[in-house]
Amino acid sequence: MQPLDFTPEYFLYEVTRPHVAKITINRPEVRNAINTPAHKEWSDLLDHAASDDDVWIVVVTGSGDRAFCAGRDLKYLTQIQHSSEDEKRADADLMKTVTKLIERFDYPKPLIARVNGIALGGGFEVAMACDLVVAAEHVEFGLPEPRRGIYAGGGGVHRLPRQIPLKLAMEYLLTSKSMTAQRALEIGIVNKVVAYSDLDAAVDELIDDILLGAPLSIRATKQSATRGMDHPLREAFYGEYPAVVSMMASEDAREGPKAFAEKRSPTWKGR
């Protein structure tokens, strides 16, 4: 694993098990809301995990059991709005260096949302931006933005209709109603719902299954599936995907058939 070249202030970055990086929003005092410096830190941590060849899976979660992520830190935003022009400019310049998780439409490695608490607004948008979602049974999901005079512009208005039937999506978008974790499971937004005490075990179960596959095969699968959704089936089928090219040229692509022929478990190297 590549060591971090900075010490996170707003997050915890841990290697919880081989090939798995866990990024924890560590601002429980504000329900894990994200201010601009935290956005920058989160962006840098995601970049770090993406570039580390020893990281094959990334888990995103929040500290505590109350909130997964409350989205943008509105108190901080209000402070900036009432600050000097120089401070406003510095904040805007810092945000220009950020690529948010919700904007990472082609993140190379599987993202698992470990939803430890309520996920409303931006928190729900973060969960939807991940590939897999495991939620504690007390969690609620929702996009209450219209009741605040705004809208779910962090991808909520676009991702929700792509992940559940349109009429259901429009009901939740237009009424701002929240849903239970169990309801989210029923309509396909969540992969698993468990007791909070079982959350880590449920995430580990998914990780165990993913790690049975070669990491470059997992990346090729994710890239071709997600990029292919932007095209008609015929174009997607015959499309060219860089991750597939890398996979086919890898040692692991030779190790898989060899291990099968030798009736043994493969040893993946990620190269």
KEKE-3310 file (N, C-alpha, C; in steps of 0.2 Angstrom, whole numbers, plus 5000, padded with zeros to 4 digits):
npx = (5004:5002:5009:5001:5004:5000:4992:4976:4963:4949:4945:4947:4959:4961:4968:4960:4960:4969:4971:4960:4954:4948:4938:4933:4922:4925:4917:4908:4902:4895:4886:4893:4895:4901:4913:4922:4937:4936:4931:4941:4951:4944:4943:4957:4960:4952:4959:4971:4968:4964:4975:4984:4990:4989:4977:4962:4948:4937:4930:4917:4912:4904:4908:4902:4885:4874:4874:4877:4882:4879:4880:4883:4891:4881:4882:4895:4895:4887:4895:4905:4898:4896:4909:4925:4929:4941:4942:4931:4935:4947:4941:4933:4943:4949:4939:4939:4949:4945:4938:4923:4916:4903:4905:4913:4912:4918:4925:4939:4939:4929:4917:4911:4897:4896:4883:4881:4872:4859:4855:4852:4849:4864:4871:4863:4865:4878:4879:4871:4880:4890:4895:4890:4879:4878:4867:4863:4850:4842:4843:4838:4834:4834:4829:4827:4828:4819:4811:4819:4820:4828:4836:4840:4854:4866:4867:4856:4844:4846:4852:4843:4831:4837:4840:4829:4812:4804:4792:4792:4803:4801:4790:4797:4806:4798:4790:4798:4799:4806:4814:4814:4827:4824:4814:4822:4830:4820:4816:4828:4839:4848:4859:4861:4853:4856:4857:4865:4876:4880:4885:4899:4902:4894:4898:4911:4907:4903:4915:4923:4918:4920:4933:4937:4937:4948:4957:4960:4950:4939:4939:4938:4926:4918:4920:4916:4903:4897:4901:4895:4882:4879:4876:4868:4863:4870:4881:4887:4890:4900:4909:4925:4935:4946:4950:4947:4956:4969:4966:4966:4979:4986:4995:4987:4976:4981:4984:4971:4965:4975:4976:4963:4964:4973:4966:4966:4965:4966:4980:4980:4987:4985:4991)
npy = (4994:5011:5024:5038:5055:5065:5071:5067:5078:5078:5066:5048:5037:5021:5005:4992:4978:4967:4974:4983:4998:5010:5024:5035:5047:5059:5068:5069:5078:5087:5080:5073:5082:5090:5102:5115:5113:5099:5093:5094:5087:5074:5072:5071:5059:5050:5050:5045:5032:5027:5027:5019:5003:4993:4994:4987:4988:5000:5007:5017:5027:5034:5042:5036:5032:5039:5048:5045:5054:5071:5079:5094:5106:5117:5127:5131:5135:5146:5155:5157:5164:5176:5181:5189:5196:5191:5179:5172:5171:5163:5151:5147:5145:5134:5124:5122:5113:5101:5085:5079:5064:5061:5066:5057:5048:5038:5030:5020:5008:4996:5004:5004:5008:5010:5012:5020:5028:5040:5045:5058:5070:5076:5065:5054:5055:5052:5039:5033:5035:5026:5009:4998:4996:4995:4995:5000:4995:5005:5016:5030:5035:5049:5064:5079:5091:5100:5105:5114:5124:5122:5110:5093:5093:5087:5076:5068:5070:5064:5052:5044:5042:5033:5022:5016:5012:5025:5031:5029:5035:5048:5051:5051:5061:5072:5074:5074:5064:5053:5037:5021:5010:4997:4998:5004:4994:4985:4991:4992:5000:4998:4985:4976:4975:4977:4974:4987:4982:4972:4977:4979:4965:4962:4970:4965:4952:4955:4960:4949:4941:4949:4949:4936:4937:4942:4957:4966:4961:4964:4978:4980:4974:4983:4995:4993:4990:5001:5012:5007:5008:5021:5020:5013:4995:4988:4996:4997:4984:4981:4990:4998:4996:5003:4997:4984:4981:4982:4972:4960:4960:4956:4947:4941:4937:4926:4918:4914:4905:4895:4891:4886:4875:4868:4864:4872:4886:4902:4914:4930:4944:4957:4962)
npz = (5000:4996:5006:5013:5009:5017:5032:5036:5041:5042:5039:5040:5035:5031:5030:5030:5028:5018:5002:5003:5005:5017:5018:5029:5034:5046:5054:5065:5073:5065:5059:5049:5038:5024:5022:5012:5013:5018:5007:4998:5004:5004:4990:4987:4994:4987:4975:4979:4983:4970:4963:4969:4967:4975:4981:4979:4981:4987:5002:5008:5021:5036:5052:5068:5072:5068:5057:5039:5029:5028:5017:5009:5020:5027:5037:5036:5023:5024:5032:5023:5014:5020:5022:5018:5002:4998:5005:5000:4987:4989:4994:4983:4974:4979:4978:4965:4963:4966:4964:4966:4974:4969:4957:4950:4938:4932:4941:4944:4953:4963:4972:4988:4998:5015:5024:5038:5045:5044:5028:5020:5007:5001:5006:5002:4989:4988:4992:4981:4971:4973:4969:4976:4990:5007:5021:5037:5048:5053:5046:5036:5019:5008:4998:5002:4997:4989:4999:5006:4997:4987:4975:4971:4966:4966:4959:4962:4956:4944:4946:4953:4945:4936:4943:4949:4946:4935:4940:4953:4957:4954:4963:4975:4973:4970:4981:4992:5001:5013:5014:5022:5026:5023:5014:5003:5000:4995:4983:4976:4978:4988:4992:5004:5020:5036:5054:5064:5071:5064:5052:5048:5045:5035:5025:5023:5019:5006:5000:5001:4992:4980:4979:4975:4962:4949:4951:4940:4931:4938:4937:4923:4921:4928:4922:4908:4910:4916:4907:4895:4898:4893:4880:4865:4865:4855:4851:4864:4865:4856:4859:4864:4878:4889:4901:4899:4889:4896:4905:4897:4893:4905:4918:4926:4918:4911:4922:4927:4918:4919:4932:4933:4925:4931:4942:4954:4966:4960:4960:4962:4956:4952:4940)
capx = (5000:5006:5008:4998:5009:4998:4988:4969:4960:4942:4944:4951:4960:4963:4969:4956:4962:4973:4968:4954:4955:4942:4938:4928:4921:4926:4915:4901:4899:4891:4883:4898:4894:4907:4915:4927:4943:4935:4930:4948:4954:4941:4946:4964:4960:4950:4964:4976:4966:4963:4982:4987:4989:4988:4970:4957:4941:4936:4924:4916:4907:4904:4909:4896:4879:4869:4873:4882:4885:4874:4881:4887:4891:4878:4884:4901:4893:4884:4900:4909:4894:4897:4916:4928:4930:4947:4941:4927:4939:4951:4936:4931:4949:4951:4934:4941:4954:4941:4933:4919:4914:4897:4906:4918:4907:4922:4930:4941:4938:4923:4915:4905:4895:4894:4879:4880:4867:4854:4858:4848:4852:4870:4872:4860:4868:4885:4877:4869:4886:4894:4893:4886:4877:4876:4865:4861:4842:4839:4845:4833:4837:4829:4831:4823:4830:4814:4808:4823:4820:4833:4835:4845:4858:4872:4866:4850:4838:4848:4854:4837:4827:4841:4841:4823:4807:4803:4786:4794:4809:4797:4787:4802:4809:4794:4787:4804:4798:4812:4812:4817:4832:4821:4811:4827:4831:4814:4816:4834:4844:4852:4861:4859:4851:4858:4858:4871:4881:4882:4887:4905:4902:4890:4902:4916:4905:4903:4922:4926:4915:4923:4941:4938:4939:4955:4956:4959:4944:4933:4939:4936:4919:4914:4921:4912:4896:4895:4902:4891:4875:4878:4876:4863:4866:4874:4887:4890:4893:4906:4913:4932:4936:4953:4952:4947:4963:4973:4965:4968:4987:4989:4997:4981:4972:4984:4984:4965:4964:4980:4973:4957:4966:4977:4962:4968:4963:4971:4983:4979:4993:4983:4995)
capy = (5000:5017:5028:5045:5060:5071:5068:5069:5081:5077:5059:5043:5033:5015:4998:4987:4971:4967:4977:4986:5005:5012:5031:5037:5055:5059:5075:5067:5084:5091:5074:5071:5086:5092:5109:5115:5109:5092:5091:5094:5081:5068:5071:5068:5052:5045:5050:5041:5025:5025:5027:5014:4997:4988:4995:4984:4990:5006:5007:5024:5027:5040:5040:5035:5028:5044:5050:5043:5060:5076:5083:5101:5109:5123:5132:5133:5139:5153:5158:5159:5169:5182:5183:5194:5194:5187:5173:5169:5169:5157:5145:5145:5142:5127:5120:5121:5108:5096:5081:5075:5057:5061:5068:5052:5044:5032:5028:5013:5003:4996:5008:5001:5013:5007:5017:5019:5032:5043:5047:5062:5075:5074:5058:5049:5056:5049:5032:5031:5036:5020:5003:4994:4999:4991:5000:4998:4995:5011:5021:5033:5039:5054:5070:5084:5098:5105:5108:5119:5129:5120:5104:5088:5095:5083:5070:5064:5070:5061:5045:5040:5039:5028:5016:5013:5014:5032:5034:5029:5040:5055:5052:5053:5067:5078:5074:5075:5059:5049:5030:5017:5006:4991:5000:5005:4987:4982:4994:4990:5005:4995:4978:4973:4979:4973:4977:4991:4978:4967:4981:4977:4959:4962:4973:4960:4947:4957:4961:4942:4938:4952:4947:4930:4939:4946:4964:4969:4959:4968:4985:4979:4973:4989:5000:4991:4990:5008:5016:5004:5011:5027:5018:5007:4989:4986:5000:4995:4977:4981:4996:4997:4999:5003:4992:4977:4980:4981:4965:4955:4959:4955:4941:4937:4934:4920:4914:4912:4898:4890:4889:4882:4869:4864:4863:4875:4893:4907:4919:4936:4949:4964:4965)
capz = (5000:4996:5012:5012:5009:5021:5037:5035:5046:5042:5037:5042:5029:5034:5026:5035:5026:5012:4996:5004:5008:5020:5019:5034:5035:5053:5057:5068:5077:5060:5055:5043:5033:5020:5020:5006:5015:5018:5000:4995:5007:5001:4983:4987:4996:4982:4970:4981:4982:4963:4960:4973:4963:4980:4983:4974:4983:4992:5006:5010:5027:5041:5059:5072:5070:5067:5050:5034:5027:5028:5011:5010:5027:5026:5041:5033:5017:5026:5034:5017:5010:5024:5023:5014:4995:4997:5008:4995:4981:4991:4995:4976:4970:4982:4976:4958:4963:4969:4960:4971:4973:4965:4950:4948:4934:4929:4946:4942:4957:4966:4978:4993:5003:5021:5026:5045:5048:5040:5021:5016:5003:4998:5008:4998:4982:4988:4992:4974:4967:4974:4966:4980:4996:5013:5026:5044:5047:5056:5041:5031:5013:5005:4995:5005:4995:4988:5005:5008:4992:4982:4972:4972:4960:4967:4955:4965:4951:4938:4947:4956:4940:4933:4948:4951:4941:4935:4944:4960:4958:4954:4969:4980:4971:4971:4988:4997:5007:5015:5014:5026:5023:5020:5007:4998:4998:4991:4976:4972:4979:4993:4992:5010:5026:5042:5061:5064:5074:5058:5046:5045:5043:5029:5020:5022:5015:4999:4999:5000:4985:4975:4979:4972:4955:4947:4951:4933:4928:4941:4934:4916:4921:4930:4916:4902:4912:4917:4901:4891:4899:4889:4873:4864:4866:4849:4852:4870:4865:4852:4861:4866:4884:4890:4906:4896:4885:4901:4908:4893:4893:4911:4920:4929:4912:4910:4928:4928:4915:4921:4939:4932:4922:4937:4948:4960:4967:4957:4964:4958:4957:4950:4935)
cpx = (5004:5004:5005:5004:5006:4994:4981:4967:4953:4940:4949:4952:4964:4963:4966:4958:4965:4969:4962:4956:4948:4942:4932:4928:4920:4924:4908:4898:4894:4887:4887:4896:4901:4908:4920:4934:4942:4934:4936:4951:4951:4943:4953:4964:4957:4955:4969:4974:4966:4970:4986:4986:4987:4981:4966:4950:4942:4930:4923:4911:4908:4905:4903:4891:4873:4868:4879:4886:4879:4875:4885:4886:4888:4880:4891:4900:4891:4890:4904:4905:4895:4904:4918:4928:4936:4946:4936:4931:4944:4947:4935:4937:4950:4946:4936:4946:4951:4937:4929:4917:4908:4899:4911:4914:4911:4927:4932:4940:4932:4922:4910:4904:4893:4890:4877:4875:4863:4858:4853:4852:4858:4872:4869:4863:4875:4884:4875:4875:4891:4891:4889:4885:4875:4873:4863:4853:4839:4840:4839:4837:4831:4832:4826:4824:4824:4810:4813:4824:4825:4832:4841:4850:4865:4871:4860:4845:4840:4849:4847:4833:4831:4842:4835:4818:4805:4798:4788:4799:4805:4793:4792:4805:4805:4791:4792:4803:4805:4809:4816:4823:4829:4817:4816:4829:4826:4814:4822:4839:4850:4853:4859:4857:4852:4857:4865:4877:4884:4885:4894:4906:4899:4894:4908:4914:4905:4910:4925:4924:4919:4930:4942:4939:4945:4953:4955:4953:4938:4933:4937:4928:4915:4914:4916:4905:4893:4896:4897:4884:4874:4876:4870:4867:4871:4881:4891:4894:4900:4911:4920:4932:4943:4955:4951:4954:4968:4973:4968:4976:4990:4991:4991:4976:4975:4984:4977:4964:4969:4978:4967:4959:4970:4973:4964:4965:4968:4974:4984:4985:4991:4987:4995)
cpy = (5006:5022:5035:5050:5066:5067:5071:5072:5079:5070:5054:5038:5026:5009:4993:4980:4972:4969:4981:4993:5007:5020:5033:5045:5055:5066:5073:5073:5088:5085:5072:5075:5088:5099:5109:5111:5102:5089:5090:5088:5074:5067:5068:5061:5047:5045:5045:5034:5023:5024:5021:5007:4991:4988:4992:4986:4996:5006:5014:5024:5033:5037:5040:5031:5033:5046:5047:5049:5065:5080:5089:5103:5116:5129:5135:5138:5146:5157:5161:5165:5176:5184:5188:5192:5190:5180:5169:5167:5163:5151:5143:5142:5135:5122:5118:5115:5101:5092:5077:5068:5057:5063:5063:5047:5038:5030:5021:5007:5002:5000:5005:5006:5009:5012:5016:5023:5035:5046:5051:5067:5072:5067:5053:5049:5052:5041:5029:5031:5030:5014:4998:4997:4994:4996:4996:4999:5001:5017:5024:5036:5044:5060:5075:5091:5103:5108:5113:5124:5128:5113:5099:5088:5091:5076:5066:5064:5066:5053:5041:5038:5033:5022:5013:5015:5022:5034:5034:5034:5047:5056:5054:5059:5073:5079:5075:5070:5055:5042:5026:5013:5000:4993:5001:4999:4984:4985:4994:4996:5002:4987:4974:4978:4975:4977:4981:4987:4973:4971:4979:4970:4958:4965:4968:4954:4949:4958:4954:4940:4942:4950:4940:4931:4942:4953:4968:4967:4963:4975:4985:4978:4979:4994:4999:4992:4997:5013:5013:5006:5017:5026:5013:5001:4987:4989:4998:4988:4977:4987:4994:5000:4998:4998:4985:4976:4978:4974:4960:4954:4957:4948:4937:4934:4927:4915:4911:4905:4893:4887:4884:4875:4864:4862:4866:4882:4897:4911:4925:4941:4956:4967:4960)
cpz = (5000:5002:5009:5013:5013:5026:5037:5041:5047:5040:5040:5036:5032:5029:5031:5034:5020:5006:4997:5008:5011:5021:5024:5035:5043:5056:5060:5071:5072:5056:5049:5037:5030:5019:5014:5008:5015:5011:4997:4998:5004:4994:4983:4989:4991:4976:4972:4981:4975:4960:4963:4970:4969:4983:4977:4975:4988:4995:5009:5016:5031:5048:5063:5069:5068:5060:5046:5032:5026:5022:5013:5017:5026:5030:5039:5027:5019:5028:5028:5014:5014:5025:5018:5007:4994:5000:5003:4989:4983:4991:4988:4973:4973:4979:4969:4957:4965:4964:4965:4969:4968:4958:4947:4944:4931:4934:4944:4946:4961:4972:4982:4998:5009:5025:5034:5049:5043:5034:5018:5012:5000:5000:5004:4991:4982:4988:4985:4969:4968:4970:4970:4987:5001:5018:5032:5044:5050:5051:5037:5025:5011:5002:4997:5002:4993:4994:5009:5003:4987:4978:4973:4966:4961:4963:4957:4959:4945:4940:4949:4950:4936:4937:4950:4946:4941:4939:4951:4962:4958:4960:4975:4979:4972:4977:4993:5002:5007:5014:5019:5022:5020:5014:5002:4996:4993:4984:4973:4973:4983:4991:4998:5015:5032:5049:5061:5066:5069:5052:5043:5042:5036:5023:5018:5018:5007:4996:4997:4994:4979:4974:4976:4964:4954:4947:4945:4930:4931:4938:4927:4916:4923:4925:4910:4904:4912:4911:4896:4891:4895:4882:4871:4864:4861:4850:4858:4869:4861:4854:4864:4873:4887:4896:4904:4892:4890:4904:4904:4892:4899:4913:4923:4924:4910:4916:4929:4925:4917:4928:4938:4929:4927:4943:4955:4960:4964:4962:4960:4960:4955:4944:4929)
residu = (MET:GLN:PRO:LEU:ASP:PHE:THR:PRO:GLU:TYR:PHE:LEU:TYR:GLU:VAL:THR:ARG:PRO:HIS:VAL:ALA:LYS:ILE:THR:ILE:ASN:ARG:PRO:GLU:VAL:ARG:ASN:ALA:ILE:ASN:THR:PRO:ALA:HIS:LYS:GLU:TRP:SER:ASP:LEU:LEU:ASP:HIS:ALA:ALA:SER:ASP:ASP:ASP:VAL:TRP:ILE:VAL:VAL:VAL:THR:GLY:SER:GLY:ASP:ARG:ALA:PHE:CYS:ALA:GLY:ARG:ASP:LEU:LYS:TYR:LEU:THR:GLN:ILE:GLN:HIS:SER:SER:GLU:ASP:GLU:LYS:ARG:ALA:ASP:ALA:ASP:LEU:MET:LYS:THR:VAL:THR:LYS:LEU:ILE:GLU:ARG:PHE:ASP:TYR:PRO:LYS:PRO:LEU:ILE:ALA:ARG:VAL:ASN:GLY:ILE:ALA:LEU:GLY:GLY:GLY:PHE:GLU:VAL:ALA:MET:ALA:CYS:ASP:LEU:VAL:VAL:ALA:ALA:GLU:HIS:VAL:GLU:PHE:GLY:LEU:PRO:GLU:PRO:ARG:ARG:GLY:ILE:TYR:ALA:GLY:GLY:GLY:GLY:VAL:HIS:ARG:LEU:PRO:ARG:GLN:ILE:PRO:LEU:LYS:LEU:ALA:MET:GLU:TYR:LEU:LEU:THR:SER:LYS:SER:MET:THR:ALA:GLN:ARG:ALA:LEU:GLU:ILE:GLY:ILE:VAL:ASN:LYS:VAL:VAL:ALA:TYR:SER:ASP:LEU:ASP:ALA:ALA:VAL:ASP:GLU:LEU:ILE:ASP:ASP:ILE:LEU:LEU:GLY:ALA:PRO:LEU:SER:ILE:ARG:ALA:THR:LYS:GLN:SER:ALA:THR:ARG:GLY:MET:ASP:HIS:PRO:LEU:ARG:GLU:ALA:PHE:TYR:GLY:GLU:TYR:PRO:ALA:VAL:VAL:SER:MET:MET:ALA:SER:GLU:ASP:ALA:ARG:GLU:GLY:PRO:LYS:ALA:PHE:ALA:GLU:LYS:ARG:SER:PRO:THR:TRP:LYS:GLY:ARG)
# end
